[in-house]
Amino acid sequence: MDQIEKFLRKRTEKEHSILMAAINLIARNEWGGLDVKKLKGFKHLFRIRVGNFRIIVEKGKKGNYIVKIDERDGQTYKI
């Protein structure tokens, strides 16, 4: 089972729907309404803040790839 799928299954219905809405925007490359910030030290990695959750995304020529979804804590940005 994928780590992202496992994380999403453990969320409440409300959290799951909020995260899925953000994931759909990422998939459609519509980042305008999202809180996006480039990660220091990485060329193509960005973090998207969705409430207390962080979505780490790699932006490439072929599209966007979600690297990690996690709650905000000290280990969130360790990739």
MODELLER restraints for C-alpha pairs under 7 A, 6 or more apart:
rsr = mdl.restraints
at = mdl.atoms
rsr.add(forms.Gaussian(group=physical.xy_distance, feature=features.Distance(at['CA:4:A'], at['CA:68:A']), mean=6.61, stdev=0.5))
rsr.add(forms.Gaussian(group=physical.xy_distance, feature=features.Distance(at['CA:4:A'], at['CA:69:A']), mean=6.24, stdev=0.5))
rsr.add(forms.Gaussian(group=physical.xy_distance, feature=features.Distance(at['CA:8:A'], at['CA:16:A']), mean=6.10, stdev=0.5))
rsr.add(forms.Gaussian(group=physical.xy_distance, feature=features.Distance(at['CA:25:A'], at['CA:31:A']), mean=6.48, stdev=0.5))
rsr.add(forms.Gaussian(group=physical.xy_distance, feature=features.Distance(at['CA:26:A'], at['CA:64:A']), mean=6.94, stdev=0.5))
rsr.add(forms.Gaussian(group=physical.xy_distance, feature=features.Distance(at['CA:27:A'], at['CA:64:A']), mean=6.55, stdev=0.5))
rsr.add(forms.Gaussian(group=physical.xy_distance, feature=features.Distance(at['CA:34:A'], at['CA:48:A']), mean=6.69, stdev=0.5))
rsr.add(forms.Gaussian(group=physical.xy_distance, feature=features.Distance(at['CA:35:A'], at['CA:48:A']), mean=5.47, stdev=0.5))
rsr.add(forms.Gaussian(group=physical.xy_distance, feature=features.Distance(at['CA:35:A'], at['CA:49:A']), mean=5.39, stdev=0.5))
rsr.add(forms.Gaussian(group=physical.xy_distance, feature=features.Distance(at['CA:36:A'], at['CA:46:A']), mean=6.64, stdev=0.5))
rsr.add(forms.Gaussian(group=physical.xy_distance, feature=features.Distance(at['CA:36:A'], at['CA:47:A']), mean=5.72, stdev=0.5))
rsr.add(forms.Gaussian(group=physical.xy_distance, feature=features.Distance(at['CA:36:A'], at['CA:48:A']), mean=4.55, stdev=0.5))
rsr.add(forms.Gaussian(group=physical.xy_distance, feature=features.Distance(at['CA:36:A'], at['CA:49:A']), mean=6.65, stdev=0.5))
rsr.add(forms.Gaussian(group=physical.xy_distance, feature=features.Distance(at['CA:37:A'], at['CA:46:A']), mean=5.60, stdev=0.5))
rsr.add(forms.Gaussian(group=physical.xy_distance, feature=features.Distance(at['CA:37:A'], at['CA:47:A']), mean=5.42, stdev=0.5))
rsr.add(forms.Gaussian(group=physical.xy_distance, feature=features.Distance(at['CA:37:A'], at['CA:48:A']), mean=6.59, stdev=0.5))
rsr.add(forms.Gaussian(group=physical.xy_distance, feature=features.Distance(at['CA:38:A'], at['CA:45:A']), mean=6.22, stdev=0.5))
rsr.add(forms.Gaussian(group=physical.xy_distance, feature=features.Distance(at['CA:38:A'], at['CA:46:A']), mean=4.33, stdev=0.5))
rsr.add(forms.Gaussian(group=physical.xy_distance, feature=features.Distance(at['CA:38:A'], at['CA:47:A']), mean=6.32, stdev=0.5))
rsr.add(forms.Gaussian(group=physical.xy_distance, feature=features.Distance(at['CA:39:A'], at['CA:45:A']), mean=5.77, stdev=0.5))
rsr.add(forms.Gaussian(group=physical.xy_distance, feature=features.Distance(at['CA:39:A'], at['CA:46:A']), mean=5.28, stdev=0.5))
rsr.add(forms.Gaussian(group=physical.xy_distance, feature=features.Distance(at['CA:39:A'], at['CA:47:A']), mean=6.54, stdev=0.5))
rsr.add(forms.Gaussian(group=physical.xy_distance, feature=features.Distance(at['CA:44:A'], at['CA:58:A']), mean=5.44, stdev=0.5))
rsr.add(forms.Gaussian(group=physical.xy_distance, feature=features.Distance(at['CA:44:A'], at['CA:59:A']), mean=5.41, stdev=0.5))
rsr.add(forms.Gaussian(group=physical.xy_distance, feature=features.Distance(at['CA:44:A'], at['CA:60:A']), mean=6.97, stdev=0.5))
rsr.add(forms.Gaussian(group=physical.xy_distance, feature=features.Distance(at['CA:45:A'], at['CA:56:A']), mean=6.81, stdev=0.5))
rsr.add(forms.Gaussian(group=physical.xy_distance, feature=features.Distance(at['CA:45:A'], at['CA:57:A']), mean=5.65, stdev=0.5))
rsr.add(forms.Gaussian(group=physical.xy_distance, feature=features.Distance(at['CA:45:A'], at['CA:58:A']), mean=4.57, stdev=0.5))
rsr.add(forms.Gaussian(group=physical.xy_distance, feature=features.Distance(at['CA:45:A'], at['CA:59:A']), mean=6.46, stdev=0.5))
rsr.add(forms.Gaussian(group=physical.xy_distance, feature=features.Distance(at['CA:46:A'], at['CA:56:A']), mean=5.75, stdev=0.5))
rsr.add(forms.Gaussian(group=physical.xy_distance, feature=features.Distance(at['CA:46:A'], at['CA:57:A']), mean=5.23, stdev=0.5))
rsr.add(forms.Gaussian(group=physical.xy_distance, feature=features.Distance(at['CA:46:A'], at['CA:58:A']), mean=6.37, stdev=0.5))
rsr.add(forms.Gaussian(group=physical.xy_distance, feature=features.Distance(at['CA:47:A'], at['CA:54:A']), mean=6.36, stdev=0.5))
rsr.add(forms.Gaussian(group=physical.xy_distance, feature=features.Distance(at['CA:47:A'], at['CA:55:A']), mean=5.59, stdev=0.5))
rsr.add(forms.Gaussian(group=physical.xy_distance, feature=features.Distance(at['CA:47:A'], at['CA:56:A']), mean=4.57, stdev=0.5))
rsr.add(forms.Gaussian(group=physical.xy_distance, feature=features.Distance(at['CA:47:A'], at['CA:57:A']), mean=6.20, stdev=0.5))
rsr.add(forms.Gaussian(group=physical.xy_distance, feature=features.Distance(at['CA:48:A'], at['CA:54:A']), mean=5.68, stdev=0.5))
rsr.add(forms.Gaussian(group=physical.xy_distance, feature=features.Distance(at['CA:48:A'], at['CA:55:A']), mean=5.05, stdev=0.5))
rsr.add(forms.Gaussian(group=physical.xy_distance, feature=features.Distance(at['CA:48:A'], at['CA:56:A']), mean=6.42, stdev=0.5))
rsr.add(forms.Gaussian(group=physical.xy_distance, feature=features.Distance(at['CA:49:A'], at['CA:55:A']), mean=6.56, stdev=0.5))
rsr.add(forms.Gaussian(group=physical.xy_distance, feature=features.Distance(at['CA:52:A'], at['CA:71:A']), mean=5.88, stdev=0.5))
rsr.add(forms.Gaussian(group=physical.xy_distance, feature=features.Distance(at['CA:52:A'], at['CA:72:A']), mean=5.71, stdev=0.5))
rsr.add(forms.Gaussian(group=physical.xy_distance, feature=features.Distance(at['CA:53:A'], at['CA:70:A']), mean=5.70, stdev=0.5))
rsr.add(forms.Gaussian(group=physical.xy_distance, feature=features.Distance(at['CA:53:A'], at['CA:71:A']), mean=4.35, stdev=0.5))
rsr.add(forms.Gaussian(group=physical.xy_distance, feature=features.Distance(at['CA:53:A'], at['CA:72:A']), mean=5.55, stdev=0.5))
rsr.add(forms.Gaussian(group=physical.xy_distance, feature=features.Distance(at['CA:54:A'], at['CA:69:A']), mean=5.76, stdev=0.5))
rsr.add(forms.Gaussian(group=physical.xy_distance, feature=features.Distance(at['CA:54:A'], at['CA:70:A']), mean=5.48, stdev=0.5))
rsr.add(forms.Gaussian(group=physical.xy_distance, feature=features.Distance(at['CA:54:A'], at['CA:71:A']), mean=6.01, stdev=0.5))
rsr.add(forms.Gaussian(group=physical.xy_distance, feature=features.Distance(at['CA:54:A'], at['CA:72:A']), mean=6.12, stdev=0.5))
rsr.add(forms.Gaussian(group=physical.xy_distance, feature=features.Distance(at['CA:55:A'], at['CA:68:A']), mean=5.86, stdev=0.5))
rsr.add(forms.Gaussian(group=physical.xy_distance, feature=features.Distance(at['CA:55:A'], at['CA:69:A']), mean=4.49, stdev=0.5))
rsr.add(forms.Gaussian(group=physical.xy_distance, feature=features.Distance(at['CA:55:A'], at['CA:70:A']), mean=6.67, stdev=0.5))
rsr.add(forms.Gaussian(group=physical.xy_distance, feature=features.Distance(at['CA:56:A'], at['CA:66:A']), mean=6.01, stdev=0.5))
rsr.add(forms.Gaussian(group=physical.xy_distance, feature=features.Distance(at['CA:56:A'], at['CA:67:A']), mean=5.44, stdev=0.5))
rsr.add(forms.Gaussian(group=physical.xy_distance, feature=features.Distance(at['CA:56:A'], at['CA:68:A']), mean=5.11, stdev=0.5))
rsr.add(forms.Gaussian(group=physical.xy_distance, feature=features.Distance(at['CA:56:A'], at['CA:69:A']), mean=6.31, stdev=0.5))
rsr.add(forms.Gaussian(group=physical.xy_distance, feature=features.Distance(at['CA:57:A'], at['CA:64:A']), mean=6.58, stdev=0.5))
rsr.add(forms.Gaussian(group=physical.xy_distance, feature=features.Distance(at['CA:57:A'], at['CA:65:A']), mean=5.62, stdev=0.5))
rsr.add(forms.Gaussian(group=physical.xy_distance, feature=features.Distance(at['CA:57:A'], at['CA:66:A']), mean=4.49, stdev=0.5))
rsr.add(forms.Gaussian(group=physical.xy_distance, feature=features.Distance(at['CA:57:A'], at['CA:67:A']), mean=5.51, stdev=0.5))
rsr.add(forms.Gaussian(group=physical.xy_distance, feature=features.Distance(at['CA:58:A'], at['CA:64:A']), mean=5.74, stdev=0.5))
rsr.add(forms.Gaussian(group=physical.xy_distance, feature=features.Distance(at['CA:58:A'], at['CA:65:A']), mean=5.12, stdev=0.5))
rsr.add(forms.Gaussian(group=physical.xy_distance, feature=features.Distance(at['CA:58:A'], at['CA:66:A']), mean=6.29, stdev=0.5))
rsr.add(forms.Gaussian(group=physical.xy_distance, feature=features.Distance(at['CA:58:A'], at['CA:67:A']), mean=6.59, stdev=0.5))
rsr.add(forms.Gaussian(group=physical.xy_distance, feature=features.Distance(at['CA:59:A'], at['CA:65:A']), mean=6.50, stdev=0.5))
rsr.add(forms.Gaussian(group=physical.xy_distance, feature=features.Distance(at['CA:70:A'], at['CA:76:A']), mean=6.10, stdev=0.5))
